[in-house]
Every structure is written in structure tokens, then in C-alpha cells.
Amino acid sequence: MDMRRFLEIMHVAERLKDTPRHSWTSGGRRESVAEHSWRLVVMAWFLRDEFPQADWGKVMAMAALHDMGEAFTGDIPAFVKTGSDREVESARMERWCGELPVPYGGELRALWHEMEALETLEARIVKALDKLEVLIQHNEADIATWLPLEYELNMTYGDEYVAFSERLQALRQEIRNDTVEKIAREGGEHV
């Protein structure tokens, strides 16, 4: 690959470091998309023994690249993201993949489509961990950063995405337990 083109791709990837998410860190600042993606990769790495039949190279690539579209659209929280928002993100990713050098554009497009379809084990793992990472981050953040709707959302969000795995359901339940404890400790008026 031409090194100038490589740097241009890295400049797009850097946008994720500078794109804030709806979530806050435990230190009291907005989390970046890149930080969310990084921890998703870490989660996948530590859970790889739970799914020995999965292609972990693909899982790790999906985890690292799953939010690349947000380099173009910014982060739109799931509870306000519309079909139109998804279409814009998808179209922008399609265009960017078409601009990437061979074989990277085709590989990224294939990963993107696989993640969107949620038909493979790898895509389902990444989607489930993506949802769970958000919940973990919310539990780590100051409850003052939560919107009123997030009290209930933290109890139910992601449930349908972990349904395929008893182990991920168990993780979801542990996160839910943390949410209940956090609300009882820090947000008693919402219990």
C-alpha cells in the first residue's frame, strides 16, 4: 500500500479518538468511540475461550472496526438512532470501503455486511459484547450522567443480543446486578 494512502486511512481512524460518545467515563469525561471499541476488543480477547468454534481473527477485526461509520456520522445513541441515521452511516461506509485499496476495502465491506446481518456466530458475539460494554461503562460512570430513561434501559438493554449464549446471559445478569446496586446506592429515587 502507498504510505500516503495509509496515512489518510489512519487520519479517518483518528476521528474515532476525537468522537465523543453518549457514555461517560468513571473519571467524569465523555468516552470516545475509540475507547469504546478498544474495550470491546479487550472483552472479546478475554472471552475467546467461551466460543472455541468462533473465528477469533474475525471477531477481533469486527470488534476493532465495528463503529468505523461513526468517523463520518458521529455517535448517535441507540435510543435516538433512526433508520435514516443507519442508512446514512451505511452509505458513507460503502463509499469509504470503495475508496480503500485492494484488498482492504472489500474485506472491510464484507465484515461490515456480516456484522449488520447478524447471521454468523462472530457477528452475534461482537453485537452482544458491544451492547454489554455500553452497560458496563454506564455502571462505571457517575449516575448523575444518566438520562432518566437509562434507569430502565440499563435493566433491559442488550437482552435480545445475548439470548444465544448462556455465558453471555450470565454476564448480562452480573451487569444487571451491578446496575441494581448502583441505583440503590446512588439513585434511590429511581429504585
ChimeraX attribute file (.defattr): number of C-alpha atoms within 10 A of each C-alpha:
attribute: neighborCount
match mode: 1-to-1
recipient: residues
	/A:1	9
	/A:2	7
	/A:3	8
	/A:4	9
	/A:5	12
	/A:6	12
	/A:7	11
	/A:8	12
	/A:9	15
	/A:10	11
	/A:11	12
	/A:12	14
	/A:13	17
	/A:14	13
	/A:15	18
	/A:16	24
	/A:17	16
	/A:18	15
	/A:19	19
	/A:20	21
	/A:21	19
	/A:22	16
	/A:23	22
	/A:24	22
	/A:25	17
	/A:26	15
	/A:27	10
	/A:28	13
	/A:29	13
	/A:30	16
	/A:31	21
	/A:32	21
	/A:33	23
	/A:34	24
	/A:35	17
	/A:36	22
	/A:37	22
	/A:38	14
	/A:39	18
	/A:40	24
	/A:41	22
	/A:42	13
	/A:43	18
	/A:44	19
	/A:45	14
	/A:46	9
	/A:47	15
	/A:48	16
	/A:49	11
	/A:50	12
	/A:51	14
	/A:52	9
	/A:53	10
	/A:54	16
	/A:55	12
	/A:56	16
	/A:57	10
	/A:58	14
	/A:59	24
	/A:60	20
	/A:61	14
	/A:62	25
	/A:63	28
	/A:64	19
	/A:65	18
	/A:66	22
	/A:67	20
	/A:68	24
	/A:69	22
	/A:70	21
	/A:71	22
	/A:72	17
	/A:73	16
	/A:74	18
	/A:75	18
	/A:76	15
	/A:77	11
	/A:78	10
	/A:79	10
	/A:80	8
	/A:81	11
	/A:82	12
	/A:83	9
	/A:84	9
	/A:85	13
	/A:86	14
	/A:87	11
	/A:88	15
	/A:89	20
	/A:90	17
	/A:91	13
	/A:92	18
	/A:93	22
	/A:94	18
	/A:95	13
	/A:96	18
	/A:97	19
	/A:98	15
	/A:99	13
	/A:100	18
	/A:101	14
	/A:102	11
	/A:103	9
	/A:104	14
	/A:105	18
	/A:106	16
	/A:107	13
	/A:108	22
	/A:109	18
	/A:110	13
	/A:111	20
	/A:112	22
	/A:113	14
	/A:114	16
	/A:115	22
	/A:116	14
	/A:117	11
	/A:118	15
	/A:119	10
	/A:120	11
	/A:121	16
	/A:122	23
	/A:123	24
	/A:124	22
	/A:125	25
	/A:126	26
	/A:127	22
	/A:128	21
	/A:129	25
	/A:130	23
	/A:131	18
	/A:132	25
	/A:133	19
	/A:134	20
	/A:135	25
	/A:136	17
	/A:137	17
	/A:138	22
	/A:139	23
	/A:140	18
	/A:141	20
	/A:142	17
	/A:143	18
	/A:144	10
	/A:145	16
	/A:146	17
	/A:147	9
	/A:148	10
	/A:149	9
	/A:150	16
	/A:151	17
	/A:152	12
	/A:153	13
	/A:154	21
	/A:155	18
	/A:156	13
	/A:157	18
	/A:158	21
	/A:159	16
	/A:160	10
	/A:161	21
	/A:162	21
	/A:163	14
	/A:164	14
	/A:165	15
	/A:166	10
	/A:167	14
	/A:168	20
	/A:169	18
	/A:170	12
	/A:171	15
	/A:172	26
	/A:173	14
	/A:174	13
	/A:175	19
	/A:176	20
	/A:177	13
	/A:178	18
	/A:179	21
	/A:180	18
	/A:181	15
	/A:182	18
	/A:183	17
	/A:184	13
	/A:185	11
	/A:186	14
	/A:187	15
	/A:188	10
	/A:189	7
	/A:190	10
	/A:191	13
